Amino acid sequence: MHRRAARYVTRTTTAAAGAVATAATSVAAAAVAASIVLSPVAEASSRMDGVRADLQRAVQLNQITEEQALSFEAKLAGRILGQA
């Protein structure tokens, strides 16, 4: 095989492999997005339980104060429970 032919085969094979990898990544991303969109929404009370747990953890790690946690929880409760 001539050098030009060998380079052409190498380039086209590499390009095709890249296209397949890109397509596979796109399909995987679409599958993840669909699973998120189609998953059932948690009930408002269970969402608030998760918010409280996360805020309490943040207070324990000294990332926020207890007052900030209470204020933020109240704001989120209005939004989350208002939608229910």
N, C-alpha and C positions, 0 to 999 in steps of 0.2 A: 504494500500500500504506500502511496506517495505521502510525503509529509503534510501536504495541504489537505489531502483526504483524511488523514489521521486527525489533524487539528479540527476539521469540520465535524467529524464524528464525535470527538471529545466535547466540543462546544455544544453541539445539539443535544447530546446525551445529558450534559450538565444542566443545560437550560430546561430540558424536559423534567429532570429530577427536581429542579427548583420549582417548576410550575406545579408538579404533583404535591410537593410539600406545602406550597402556598394554598392549594385547593383543600388539602387535608386540614390545614389550620383553620381555614374559613368554615369548613363543615363542622369542625369541633366547636368553634365559637358560636355558630348558629345553634348547635345542639344545646349548649350551655344557656344561651339566651332564651331559647324556647322552654327549657326546664324551669327557668326563673319565672317567666311570664305565666306559664301554665300551672305552677305550683299553687296550692291553696294558700290563701292569706290567713295568717294567724289571727286568732280572735284578739280583740282589743285588750282584754284583760291579760292574756298571756304575753302580748307585746309589752304592756306596761310592767309586768313582772320582770321581763328581760331588761327593760330600761332601768328599773330600780336596782337590779343586780349589777348592771354595768356601772351605774353611778356610784353605788356603794363601793365597788372595787376601786373606782377612781379616787374616792375619798380616802380609802385605806392606803393607796399608793401616794397620797399627798399630791395628786394631780389637780384636784379641785377642792374647794372647801365644802363643808356640809351645807352652808347657805347657798352656794352656787348649785349644788346638787338638787336641793329642794326647789330652787327657782327654775332650773332647767326641766325638772320632772313636771312641775306645774304647767309649764309651757307645752311640753310634749303631750301631757294628759289632755289638755284642751284640744290639741290637734288630732290625736289618735282616738280619743273617746268621742270627739265631735263627729268623726267620720262614721262611727259605728251606728 
